[in-house]
Amino acid sequence: MWDFPPEDIITLHSRQFTLFFVCAGAEGMTDEPLIFSNDGELSCKLKVSSVLNRDVKQFGKKYMFDSDDETCWNSDQVRAIGSPQFVLLEFPQDVCVTRMDIRFQGGFAGNDSVLFGGSSEITLEEVAQFFPKDSNSLQSFSLDNSKPNRLYKIQFNNSSDFFGRIIIYSLQLFGYKS
């Protein structure tokens, strides 16, 4: 039997299985999923740059977090909005993001991407730059981040799609509450 204190054990549930694992974060802090659904309510406020044809019932932002491989967030064309695509997450308290897991639709992935953090949209500063592959597989990015922030913005400066669309099937940030 493993000898870990209960606060160091994280449980992830899916429709197929339950997975227990232990993560050690910076300075002895425990990494944990920062975005989760509690009776249909997300643990953070969420905003996206656009939704394809404004069809939130089929392609809305909530589908990045529903653990369903058949649903996704699908952005509109960059030409329709005139700026890079983004996902903005506002937490109820400061959190320190140490890892990001993301799964795109191949052909619709963000290439040159940046994670920003701050206390408001005006005070956002670059936390990390990352370069996802144009792939359907889950991609994990470790982040060298020790500064807690209440607001995080994932900005996709360009896309593998000619029209600049982004399709995300799953997104999760890991870290710890400060």
N, C-alpha and C positions, 0 to 999 in steps of 0.2 A: 504494500500500500504506500502511496505517495505521502510525504509528510510536509504539506504546505498549509499555512494558515488559510482559513476560509476567504479572507479578503483578497488573497492573491490568486484565487481561482475564478476564471471567467467562464460563463456558460453561454453558448450560442445555440439557439434552437432553429431548426428548419423543419419543413414538412417531412423530410426523410429521416433525420437523425438529430441527436443532441451531441454536441462536441464540447468537451471540457479541456481547457488548456491554461497554462500559466505564462504570464508575460511579466518581465521586469522592465520598467521604464527608467527614465533618467533619475539619478539621485535616489534610487530605491523606490521611486513611485511606481505604481502598477498601471501598465497600459491597459486600456479597456475601450470597447467600442463607444464612441461619443454620440452616435446617431442611432436612436432606436425608437420603435413605435410602442406607445403605451395606450392600449385601447384605441388604436387608430390615430393618436396624436403623436407627432414627431417630437423628439427631445430638443429640437431647435426650430427657429423660424427659418423658412427657406424661400429664396427668390431665385429665378432664373432669367436669363437674358430674353428668351423667347420660347414659344411652343409652336410646333409645326401647324400652320393654318389656324392657330389659336384654339386647337382642338384639345383642351385640357382633359376631357373625359377619356380620350384614347392615348394621348402622348404627354400627359402632365408630369410635373416635377416629382410628385409623390411616388411614381413608379420606379424611381431609382432605389427606393428603400423598402419595397414590398416583398422582397425575396422570391419573386416570381420571374422565371426565366423567359416568360412570354410577353412581359410588359417592359416599357422603357420610357425615358424622357427623350423626346426627339425635338431638337431645336429647329427654328425656321432658318431660312437662308440668311447669310450675313448681309447680302444686298438689301434684304427687307428691313433690317434693323440698323445697318450702317456701322456696327462696331463688333469687336470680338464677342464670342459666346462666353457666358459665365454661369457659375452656380455660386450663390451667396448664402452663407449659413450663419445665423446669429444664435448664439447659445445664451441661456439664462444667466450664466456666470462665466468667468474667465476659464479657458481650457488651454492646455498646451498640446498641440497636435504633433505626434511623433511619427505617424505612418498614415499613408493613404492607400486604400485599395479601390481600384476602379476597373470596370469591364465595359468596353465600348462595343459597338457593332463594327466589325471590320469594314473598312471603306469610309467610316464616319467617325474616325478617332481624332482627338486633339493632338497635334504634333508638338509644337512649341507651346508649353503651358507654364503658368506661374501660379503659385499659391501666395496670396497676400493675407496679412493679418492686421488687426487694429481694433480700436474701441468703437469706431464709426466708419462709414464709407469714406469720409474725408481724411481720416488719419491712417488709411491702409498703407502698409509698407511690405515690400517683398520679403517673404519668409523663405521660399525655395523656388527654383526653376526646375522643371522636370520635362522629360521627353518621352511620352508614351509611344509604344509601337502601334502600328496599324494592324490590330489583331482582335479576335473575338475573345481571347483568353483573359482571365483575371490578372491584372498587373498590380504589383505592390511597390510603393515608393517609400523608402525610409527617409525621414526628414530630420535634419540637424536643427531642431528648434527647441529652445529652452525658454522662450518668452511666451507667457500666457496672453491670450487675446479673447475677446468676446465675439468678435466677428472675423470670419474667414471667407475669402473670395478665391475661387478656383477659376482662372481665366484661361481660355483656350485661344491663343493668339492666331492660330491657323488650324486648319483641318485637313485631313486626307481627302475629304470630299471637295470636289471642284466648286461647289456652291457654298462651302463653309459650314455645312450642317454638322452637328454633333449628335450622336445617339449613345446614351449611357443606359445600360441594363442594371448595373449596380454600382453604388458608391458607398464607401465607409471610411470614416476618419477614426483613427485610434490615438489615444493619448491619455492624459489625466487631467482631472479638475484641480485648479490651484486654490 
